[in-house]
């Protein structure tokens, strides 16, 4: 947790002001019992009404000052803790944004959401408590002991017996509760994971009548979290009764021995009343510290998880060499693979092995193969979602690892397998590919992507508002909008990762024809399952178990590649394949 304290440096002067305000509040609280003692001893016992009014007014003034500084301290402490949470959330989000797919797989999306929200909130709440209680509790404890000794040294012996017992009881209870707080955070991750899967996969769940099964999964995760929380609360529930018992026994002992000292004339009634209040202040300061001990273990567990995100170095590092890149203008849009291999972490064998090919501007390179053959992996390597283990992936004759990530990705447009539609209008979704795109550019991109007909049929046209995930349009419509988003960018390289699967054959053919007519100066890589989508490409790459088993045109592969021939025969008749 100490690593996160660096985020408090900008608020150093505010924290000093908080400490000064809390010091003033503590002094006011410590002074009030002494004033009350003087009123009893010098006013009530002597019948001096004037003295009572005088000192009562002074007590009221001290109380008002204490209240004002307390409110100011709470205000500034809240501001500091809230600002701390904002900065840490911003840095965690920025860090997550820099992660490659490997880090997302390692940490888990559900866990990252929990760390960015719940974990940071836990630490933020403890920062607030530290600024208020961690400063005030020791001041009240030490100040109370000094004032108690000032009132009566011999009666203070009661505190020497009681305070160690109270501290030991708090330590034992917290010691047993601490491990469970760490377990709770992991179980909270689990419930977030189950909830996220249940919400995002609701269509599949209902289609297969697995609603009751998913409800059972959530119930189990929820019950598991509840059982741990109950166990922690049961342990912590002992704290307050134990502390109240010890405190009440302490007060009884003080009254017992104090009354004897009053009988012997060694102590006055007002001093006994003040001593009782100081004893209460000392013990309540220990209660405040115990509350800190309850919160600190959970915050510490959360801080460890936050630091794990902040200290995780992305496997794909943004290069700063792009300012010195001497890219060949003649190769603009050319993507080249040279003996590229990549193995997913924990996998037994490479996803792709010894891949070599070149895609040139103005040409369509199609990649086809069975499920798990490595088609999408090649697209991810071009985009640098992760880096190859061996070989080189080059754009414009320069290794992609030497490009800055922003500059690299500005050179290309990706249409992924899973179409992502954001809440907003159709125009806003298409402009996601190019923020400053004009209305004409948006319309042209939609026309090439074969999206214009269904957009114009909508009541509000391009101003139609789409729901999150595009749930108010069909899969084929979402796919065409995703393609339009890529086209409006007008890059030097297009990457279509199985982007035509939701289109009917007529729309597929019309889209490919429009692309060939309008996209003439950019390279195009198409990953597809359909032979009809790839058969007119200038170059077809056939993958099988991560290796290239065929390369050439449709006719050439029919003669030379058994794998390609099998794929064609499974989809097309002899007349169609010819």
Secondary structure as GFF3:
##gff-version 3
##sequence-region A 1 578
A	DSSP	three_ten_helix	2	11	.	.	.	ID=ss1
A	DSSP	alpha_helix	12	38	.	.	.	ID=ss2
A	DSSP	pi_helix	39	44	.	.	.	ID=ss3
A	DSSP	alpha_helix	49	98	.	.	.	ID=ss4
A	DSSP	alpha_helix	101	107	.	.	.	ID=ss5
A	DSSP	alpha_helix	109	114	.	.	.	ID=ss6
A	DSSP	pi_helix	115	119	.	.	.	ID=ss7
A	DSSP	alpha_helix	120	129	.	.	.	ID=ss8
A	DSSP	pi_helix	130	134	.	.	.	ID=ss9
A	DSSP	alpha_helix	135	151	.	.	.	ID=ss10
A	DSSP	alpha_helix	157	200	.	.	.	ID=ss11
A	DSSP	alpha_helix	202	207	.	.	.	ID=ss12
A	DSSP	alpha_helix	211	263	.	.	.	ID=ss13
A	DSSP	alpha_helix	269	311	.	.	.	ID=ss14
A	DSSP	three_ten_helix	321	324	.	.	.	ID=ss15
A	DSSP	three_ten_helix	329	331	.	.	.	ID=ss16
A	DSSP	beta_strand	335	342	.	.	.	ID=ss17
A	DSSP	beta_strand	352	359	.	.	.	ID=ss18
A	DSSP	beta_strand	364	369	.	.	.	ID=ss19
A	DSSP	alpha_helix	375	382	.	.	.	ID=ss20
A	DSSP	beta_strand	390	395	.	.	.	ID=ss21
A	DSSP	beta_strand	398	399	.	.	.	ID=ss22
A	DSSP	three_ten_helix	400	402	.	.	.	ID=ss23
A	DSSP	alpha_helix	405	410	.	.	.	ID=ss24
A	DSSP	beta_strand	412	415	.	.	.	ID=ss25
A	DSSP	beta_strand	424	425	.	.	.	ID=ss26
A	DSSP	alpha_helix	426	430	.	.	.	ID=ss27
A	DSSP	three_ten_helix	431	433	.	.	.	ID=ss28
A	DSSP	alpha_helix	439	448	.	.	.	ID=ss29
A	DSSP	alpha_helix	452	457	.	.	.	ID=ss30
A	DSSP	three_ten_helix	461	463	.	.	.	ID=ss31
A	DSSP	beta_strand	465	466	.	.	.	ID=ss32
A	DSSP	three_ten_helix	468	470	.	.	.	ID=ss33
A	DSSP	alpha_helix	475	487	.	.	.	ID=ss34
A	DSSP	beta_strand	493	497	.	.	.	ID=ss35
A	DSSP	alpha_helix	505	518	.	.	.	ID=ss36
A	DSSP	beta_strand	523	527	.	.	.	ID=ss37
A	DSSP	alpha_helix	531	534	.	.	.	ID=ss38
A	DSSP	beta_strand	539	544	.	.	.	ID=ss39
A	DSSP	beta_strand	547	552	.	.	.	ID=ss40
A	DSSP	alpha_helix	554	560	.	.	.	ID=ss41
A	DSSP	alpha_helix	562	571	.	.	.	ID=ss42
A	DSSP	alpha_helix	574	577	.	.	.	ID=ss43
###
